[in-house]
Amino acid sequence: MRAIRTRVKARDIGEDHRVASPLELLFDLTFVVAVGSLVAQLAHAIVDGHAAEAVGPFLMVFFAIWWAWNQFTWLASAYDNDDVPYRVFTLVQMAGVLVLAAGVPAAFSAQDFGAITLGYLVMRLGLLGMLTRAAIEDPESRPNSLRYVIGISVVQVGWLSRLFLVPVEFLLLAFLLLAALELLVSPWADRAGRLSWHPHHIAERYGLFAIILLGESVLAVTIAVQESLADGVSASLIIAAISGLVLLFTLWWLYFSEPAAEGLVKRRNRSYIWGYGHYGIYASLAAIGAGLEVVVKVVTQHSEAGDLVAGYALAIPLAVYLLLLWLLHAPMVDRVSIPPVATVVSVVVVLAAPLASVWIGVLGVTVLMTCVTVILLVVALVSARE
């Protein structure tokens, strides 16, 4: 057991063998619940023919999930002393994630963000407790941590005001403004002194969260297959399931083909581009899971969505993922593992593929997009070998 209480001090950015702690892994598990609920709601909305109405709530709720995880991850990389108060503050944030997860259905069905805001508030209170300790106990990093405390507190007041004071017609505008302010807190705090995050630790944490999102996609497809098995096993169902699994495995392979840790070591000043851009990567991975679930239900005739809608439910997030995977790593490394021309061609083909659903159906479109992604991986492997 560690000491009951130890003095908080910013950790060494060059520390050897810095890896994710068991507490961080446990913390991530609470996000499995939140993301799983969000993916399920998006898939159900698309299946019921309400895809357009679901995009806004999906992106807003996912921002709350991602941003809370993101800030905990970066600040834990700097201030994780793993004593009893630190663990208790982490527990508070985990409780907030579960409250947020409970509010996801209401956010989709009735545009009610009350539970989402409450859960987010609880998470921020836990984070503020950690930062206040750092400001008090570590004089060297105090200017930075104090700015974080001030910035997070002010923006949180804004979120609460949005819930109670902002008219319905201005809720989206208020969200965009507050989300922008959230993103500006870290650069503003770093002007008073850089946060002591560890590049290899951050790269590992981001990779672990990507795996969580891929796991949610596996779960979404599994649930859809289970529901469809009631009508018996069909060749179409088997092909859809295999195609989805191959696609997810290929996306995993492509993500970990890029040397993120080395890029963060060499170009630390570009970490905001890489870190913030992962909102798009993570959101697209979550949406891919929902898209695959929709494809399975359309193939097995358990959905009101047509082939074209189901095809684009998968094609759009897949194209976003492939494009961002290259765009975010290009500024970080001397040479990206995935060739840019191959990436652009793959994105164009993926976005055009659903148009062929008239002739080959959504199953054929899914197989086509999977093949395109596999070919992109092969090109990347050959390019890296050369």
N, C-alpha and C positions, 0 to 999 in steps of 0.2 A: 504493500500500500504506500502511496505517496504521502507526503506531509499534509496535515490538515490545511495549512495555509502557508503559502510561500509568496515572497515579494514578486510582483509583476515586473518583468523587464523585457524589452524588445529582444527577440531572438536573433541569432547570428544568421545573416542571409547566405553565408557560405558553409553552414553547418553540414557535416557529412552524414549520409544515410538518413536524411530527413524524409520520413514517409507519413502517410495518413495514420492517425492514431485510432485505436479501437473506439474511442468516444465519437470521433468524426464519422466512422462507419455506422455507428448506431444512430447518430444524428441524421445521416442520409436516409436511413430506413423510414423515417417519418415522412420524408418527401415521396417515397414510393406510394403511400396512401393518397397524398394530395394529387400527384400527377396521374395516378390510376383513375381517380374519380374524374379528373378533368378530361382525360382521353375518352373515358366511357361516355361522358356527356356530349363531347364533340361528335363521336361516332353515332350516338343515338339521334342527334339533331340532323346529321346528314342523311341517315337512313329514313327519317321521317319527312324529309324534303325541306328542312329548314337550315340548310348549310350557310346561306348568306347571313341569317340572323345570328348564327353561332360564332362567326369569326371574331366579332368584337369582344364578347365575353371571354372567349378562349384566350385571345391575346392579352387582355387586361388581367385575368386571373393568373395566367402563366407568368406575367411580369412580376406579380406579387410573390409567387413561388420562387421564381428564379432569382429575383433581387435579394430576397431574404437569405437564400442559400449562398448567393454570391458574396454578400458582405460578410457573413459569418466566416466563409472560407478564407477570404483575404485577411481579415483581422485575426482569425485564429492562427494563420500562418505567421503572424508577427507577435502575438501575445499569448499563445497557448502555454501556460505554466502548469496546467493539469492538476490543480489543487482542488479542494472541496468547493470553495466559492465558484471557481471557474466551471466546475461540473454542474453546480446548481443553476447557474445562469444559462448553461447549455440546455438543461432540462426544461427551463422556462420557455426557451425558444422552441423546443420540440413540442411542448404543449400548444404553443401558438400555431404551429404547422397543422396539428390535428384539428384545432378549431377552424382554421382556414379550410381544410379539406372537407369538414362537415358543411361548410357554406357553399360549396361549389354547385350542387344541384339548384339551390335557390337563385344563384347568380345567373344561371342559364334559363331557368323556367320563368322567373319573375323579375329579372334585372335587380334582384335584391342583394346588395353587397354588404349588408350589415355584418354577417358572420365573417365574411372575408376581411373586412376592415378590423373587426375585433381580434381575429387571429393574428393579423399583421401587427396590430398594436402590441399584443403580448410578445411576439417575436422581437419587436424593436426594443421593448423594455428590457428583455434579457440581454440584448446586445449593448444597450446603453449601460447596463450594470457592469459589463466587462470593460467597456471603454472608460467608464468613470474610475474604475480601479487602476487602469493603466495611466490615466491622467494624474492620479494622486501618487502612485508609487514609482513611476518611472519618469524622472525629471527630463531626461534626454528626449523622450518622445512625447512629452506633455503638450507642446503646441499642436502637434498633429492630432493626438487623441482628443484634445479639447475641441478642436474644430469639428471633428467627427461628432462629438456629443452635441454641439450646438446645431450643426447642420441637420442631423437626423431628427433631433427634437423639433426643430422648426417645421420641417417637412411633414412630420407626423401630425402636428397640429393641423396642417393643411389637409391631410387625409381625413381627419375627423370632421373638419369643417365641410369638406366635400360631401360627407355622408348626411349631415344635418342641415346645412345652410344653402347648398347649391341647388338651384332648380333642375328639374329632370332634363330639360333641353340643353343644359350646359354641363352635364356630367362628363361627357366625352372630352370636351375641351379642358375641363378641370383635371381630368385624368392625364391628358397629354402634358399639361403644364407641370403637374406634380411629378410625373415620371421623369421629365427632363430635369427638374430640380434634384431628384434623387440621384441621377447620373452625374450631376455637377458637384455633389458633396465631396466625393473622393478627390477629384482634381483640386478643389479648393483647399481641402485639408492637407494635401500633399505639398501645397505651396509653402506650408509652415515647416516642412520636413518630411522626407520620403518615408512611406510605410515600409517596415522591414520584413517584407514577404520573401519567402524562399522559392526560387523559380522551379526547382524540381518537385517540391511539395505541391505547388499550385498546379503544375502540369498533371501530376498524378490525381489530384482532387478533381480537376476538370474531366479527366479521362474516366474516373469512377462515376461521375454524374452522367456522362454519356452512356456508360454501360447500364445505369439504372433506367434511362429512357429507352434504350434498346430492349431491356427486359420488360418494360411496360408494353412495348409493341408485341413481344412474344406472348405476353399475357392476353392482350386484346385479341390476337388471332386465335389463341387457344380457346378463349371464351366463345368466340364466334363459331369455331369448329364444333365445340361441345353442343351448342344450341342446334347446329345443323345436323348433328348425328342422329337426332330424334327421327329424322326422315330417312335414315340409312346412309351408308357410305357410297359416294359417287366418284367417278373419275375426275370430275371437275373440282370437287372439294379437295381431293388429294393433290391435284396439280396446283390449286390456289395455295394450299398450306405449304407445300414444298417450295413454291416460288417465293412466298413471303419469307420463309426461313432463310433461303439462299440470299435474298435481298438484304435482310438484316445482317447476316453474317458478312456480306460484302461491305456494307456501310461501316460496320465495326472495323474491318480490315483497313478501309480507306482512312478512317479517322486516325488510327494509330500508326499510319504510314508517315505522318508528318512529324518531324522532330520538334515538338512544341517546347520541351524543356531547354534544349540547346538554344532555340530562338529567344526564349525569355532571358537566358543568361547573357546572350550577346547584345540584345536590343531591349533592355529593361524599360527604356523610355517609351516603347511602343506597346506596352502591356495593356493600355486602355483599349486600343483598337482590337486586340486579340480577345481580351476579357469581355468587353461589352458586346462584341460581335457574336459571342457565343449565345446570346439571347436568341438570335435567329437560328443558329444551329440546333440548340436544344428545343426550341419551339417547333421547328420542322421535324425533328425526330419524334416528338410527341404526336404531331399531326400525322406522321407516316403510320404510326400505330393505329390511329383512328381510321386512316384511309384503308389499311389492310383489312381491318375488321369490316368496313363497309363492303370491300370487294368480296370477301367471303360470303357476306349476307346476300349480296346481289347475285352471286354465282349460284347460291342455293335457294334463290327466290324467297328470301326473308326480308326484303327491303322494297320500299316504294321508290327509291332512287333509281334512275336509269343508268345505263352503261356509261354514258358520257360523264354524268356527274360523279359516278364512282371512280371513273378513270382519272378525272382531274382532282378528286379528293386525295389520290395518291401521287399524281404527277406533280402538282404544284409544290407540296412540301419536299418532295424528292429533289426537284430541280433547285429549290432554294438551298437545300442541304449541300448538294454537290458544288454549287457555285460559291457558297460562303466558305466551304472547306478550303477552297483554293484562295479566295480573296483574303481571308484572315491570316493565312500562313505566308502568303507572298511577301508581305512587309517584314516578316520575322526571320526568314532564312535566306541564305544566298541563292538557293535553288529549291523550289518546291518539288515534292515527290510526284505530285500529280500534274502532268503537263497541261498548261493553260488551254492550248488548242483542243486537246481531247476533252477537257472539261466543258468548254463552250459547245462543242459538237454534241456531247452527251446531253447537256441541258436542253438544247434545241430539239433533239430527237425525243426526249422524255416529254417535253411540253406538247409536241405534235402527236405523240402516240395515241392519246385518247380519241383523236379524230378518226382513227382507224377502227374504233369500236363498232361502227356500222357494219363492218365486214367480219371482224374477228372477235367481237364481243369484249367485255371487260376482262375476261380471263386471258384472252390472247394479248390484250394490251398490258396486263400485269406481267405476263411472261416476257413480253418484248422489253418492258422497262427494266426487268431484272437482268435480262441478257445485256442490255446497254450498260448497266452498272457493272456487271462482271467484266465486260470488255474494257471498260475504263480502268478497272483494277489491273487487268492483264497489261494494258498499255503502261500503267504506272510502274508495275514491277519490271517490265522490260526496259523502260527508261532509266529506272534506278540502277539496273544491272549494267547498262551501258555507261 
